[in-house]
Amino acid sequence: MYLGPLEERLIRNDEIKLVTAALYEAKVKDDEILRVLIEVCEIDRERAMTAFQNEKLLFSPCKKLHQYLILEMGFNANDADVFVRGRAKSALARNTELSKLPPAKMFEAINKANK
């Protein structure tokens, strides 16, 4: 099966996201994550930094918030998805300090900001 350049790039980006997420969730040190991304994924330092920053400040907090909404707040999966995609991602992109909060506090802060 032939994959065009766009498909290859999308697959490559997904691979980098998966590696970054796995290393971050395993609590590997930041500089080691960057080293692995650069050496194993064969990307430049800037792209490695961007992938790591996205995981740390956006993707991981969104995953934790999604899990909190379902397990602790009783949201169904669809409602949790809507909240995370519609509110949380943009709030985290605007204010990276939110990513440092536990999911309960993050949820409160996002709701408070949207009122």
C-alpha positions as CSV (number, residue, x, y, z in Angstrom):
1,M,0.0,0.0,0.0
2,Y,1.4,3.4,-1.0
3,L,1.3,6.2,1.5
4,G,1.6,9.7,0.2
5,P,3.8,12.3,1.9
6,L,0.9,13.7,4.0
7,E,0.0,10.3,5.3
8,E,3.6,9.5,6.1
9,R,4.0,12.8,8.0
10,L,0.8,12.2,10.0
11,I,1.9,8.7,11.0
12,R,5.3,10.1,12.0
13,N,3.7,12.8,14.1
14,D,1.6,10.2,15.8
15,E,4.6,8.1,16.5
16,I,6.4,11.1,18.1
17,K,3.3,11.9,20.2
18,L,3.1,8.3,21.4
19,V,6.8,8.1,22.4
20,T,6.6,11.5,24.1
21,A,3.5,10.5,26.1
22,A,4.9,7.1,27.1
23,L,8.1,8.7,28.4
24,Y,6.3,11.5,30.2
25,E,3.8,9.1,31.9
26,A,6.7,6.9,33.0
27,K,8.2,10.0,34.7
28,V,11.4,9.9,32.7
29,K,13.5,13.0,33.3
30,D,12.9,15.9,31.0
31,D,16.4,16.0,29.5
32,E,16.3,12.2,28.9
33,I,12.9,12.5,27.1
34,L,14.5,15.1,24.8
35,R,17.6,12.9,24.2
36,V,15.4,9.9,23.3
37,L,13.3,12.0,21.0
38,I,16.3,13.4,19.2
39,E,18.2,10.2,18.9
40,V,15.6,7.5,18.6
41,C,12.9,9.5,16.7
42,E,15.6,11.2,14.7
43,I,14.1,14.7,15.0
44,D,15.8,18.0,15.7
45,R,16.0,19.6,19.1
46,E,13.4,22.2,18.3
47,R,10.8,19.6,17.3
48,A,11.7,17.5,20.3
49,M,11.1,20.5,22.6
50,T,7.8,21.3,20.9
51,A,6.6,17.7,21.3
52,F,7.6,17.6,24.9
53,Q,6.1,21.0,25.7
54,N,2.8,20.0,24.1
55,E,2.7,16.8,26.1
56,K,3.6,18.4,29.4
57,L,1.4,21.5,29.1
58,L,-1.5,20.3,27.0
59,F,-2.0,16.7,26.2
60,S,-1.2,15.1,29.6
61,P,-3.3,17.6,31.6
62,C,-6.2,17.1,29.2
63,K,-5.9,13.3,29.7
64,K,-5.9,13.6,33.5
65,L,-8.8,16.0,33.4
66,H,-10.8,13.7,31.1
67,Q,-10.2,10.8,33.5
68,Y,-11.2,12.9,36.5
69,L,-14.4,14.1,34.8
70,I,-15.5,10.5,34.1
71,L,-14.3,8.8,37.3
72,E,-14.9,11.5,39.9
73,M,-17.5,13.8,38.4
74,G,-19.7,11.2,36.7
75,F,-19.5,12.6,33.2
76,N,-20.1,10.2,30.4
77,A,-17.2,9.9,27.9
78,N,-18.9,12.1,25.3
79,D,-19.5,14.9,27.8
80,A,-16.0,14.7,29.1
81,D,-14.7,14.9,25.5
82,V,-16.8,17.9,24.8
83,F,-15.6,19.7,27.9
84,V,-11.9,18.9,27.3
85,R,-12.0,19.8,23.6
86,G,-14.3,22.8,23.9
87,R,-13.0,24.4,27.0
88,A,-9.9,22.8,28.6
89,K,-7.6,22.8,25.5
90,S,-8.1,26.5,24.8
91,A,-7.9,27.4,28.5
92,L,-4.6,25.5,28.8
93,A,-3.3,27.0,25.6
94,R,-4.0,30.5,27.0
95,N,-2.8,29.8,30.5
96,T,-0.1,27.2,31.0
97,E,-0.2,27.6,34.8
98,L,-3.4,25.6,34.7
99,S,-1.4,22.6,33.7
100,K,0.3,22.6,37.1
101,L,-3.0,22.2,38.9
102,P,-4.6,18.9,40.0
103,P,-7.6,18.0,37.8
104,A,-10.2,19.1,40.4
105,K,-8.7,22.5,40.7
106,M,-8.2,22.8,36.9
107,F,-11.9,21.9,36.4
108,E,-12.9,24.6,38.9
109,A,-10.6,27.2,37.3
110,I,-11.8,26.5,33.8
111,N,-15.5,26.7,34.8
112,K,-14.8,29.9,36.8
113,A,-13.1,31.5,33.8
114,N,-16.0,30.7,31.5
115,K,-18.6,32.4,33.6
